[in-house]
Amino acid sequence: MENPEIIIRLSPDEALVLSDWLEQVQMTDLSRLVDDPAVWAPLHRIAGTLDKSLPGIFAADYAERLEAARSRLRPALEDSASDEEGADA
């Protein structure tokens, strides 16, 4: 029997950055970005789950926490891009 749910694990930094991005997306005209309303339900569910799991999103120093998380994630992303480029060579 298959597992009825999909579980995605994120680091706290990944969760914080993704939560902020989803919040920004939800504040825009979603219909321009997401052409299928069926996609909205899982997006809202992910955003809601992240909001409940991240008490720091309401902290006074949220902007600093978010920028620190972004900074910590950027080198990892740049390294993986370099690895992919090297694999193509």
C-alpha positions as CSV (number, residue, x, y, z in Angstrom):
1,M,0.0,0.0,0.0
2,E,1.3,3.4,-0.9
3,N,1.8,6.2,1.7
4,P,-1.2,8.5,1.2
5,E,0.9,11.6,2.0
6,I,4.1,13.1,0.6
7,I,6.5,14.4,3.2
8,I,9.0,17.1,2.3
9,R,11.8,17.9,4.7
10,L,13.2,21.4,4.7
11,S,16.0,23.0,6.8
12,P,14.8,25.9,8.9
13,D,16.5,28.3,6.5
14,E,14.9,26.7,3.5
15,A,11.5,26.8,5.2
16,L,11.9,30.5,6.2
17,V,12.9,31.6,2.7
18,L,10.2,29.5,1.0
19,S,7.6,30.9,3.4
20,D,8.5,34.4,2.6
21,W,8.5,33.8,-1.2
22,L,5.1,32.1,-0.9
23,E,3.7,35.0,1.0
24,Q,4.9,37.4,-1.7
25,V,3.4,35.2,-4.4
26,Q,0.1,35.0,-2.5
27,M,0.0,38.8,-2.2
28,T,0.3,39.2,-6.0
29,D,-2.3,38.3,-8.6
30,L,-2.0,34.5,-8.4
31,S,-4.0,34.0,-11.6
32,R,-1.2,35.6,-13.6
33,L,1.4,33.2,-12.2
34,V,-0.7,30.1,-11.7
35,D,-3.1,29.4,-14.5
36,D,-4.7,26.3,-12.9
37,P,-6.8,27.0,-9.8
38,A,-6.1,23.4,-8.7
39,V,-2.6,24.4,-7.9
40,W,-3.7,27.1,-5.4
41,A,-4.9,24.5,-2.8
42,P,-1.5,22.9,-2.4
43,L,0.3,26.2,-2.4
44,H,-2.0,27.6,0.3
45,R,-1.5,24.3,2.3
46,I,2.3,24.5,2.1
47,A,2.2,28.2,3.1
48,G,-0.1,27.6,6.0
49,T,2.0,24.7,7.2
50,L,5.1,26.8,7.1
51,D,3.5,29.7,8.9
52,K,2.5,27.4,11.7
53,S,5.9,25.8,11.9
54,L,7.9,29.1,11.9
55,P,7.2,31.2,15.0
56,G,10.1,33.5,13.9
57,I,8.0,35.0,11.1
58,F,6.4,37.2,13.7
59,A,9.6,38.2,15.4
60,A,10.7,41.8,15.4
61,D,13.9,40.9,13.7
62,Y,12.2,38.9,11.0
63,A,13.9,40.8,8.1
64,E,17.4,40.1,9.6
65,R,16.6,36.4,10.2
66,L,15.3,36.1,6.6
67,E,18.4,37.8,5.1
68,A,20.7,35.6,7.2
69,A,18.8,32.5,6.0
70,R,19.1,33.7,2.4
71,S,22.8,34.3,2.8
72,R,23.4,30.8,4.3
73,L,21.5,29.2,1.4
74,R,23.1,31.1,-1.5
75,P,26.6,29.5,-1.3
76,A,25.0,26.1,-1.3
77,L,23.1,26.9,-4.4
78,E,26.1,28.4,-6.2
79,D,28.2,25.3,-5.3
80,S,25.5,23.0,-6.7
81,A,25.3,25.1,-9.9
82,S,29.1,24.8,-10.3
83,D,28.9,21.0,-9.7
84,E,26.2,20.7,-12.4
85,E,28.3,22.8,-14.9
86,G,31.3,20.6,-14.2
87,A,29.2,17.5,-14.9
88,D,28.2,18.9,-18.3
89,A,31.8,19.4,-19.3
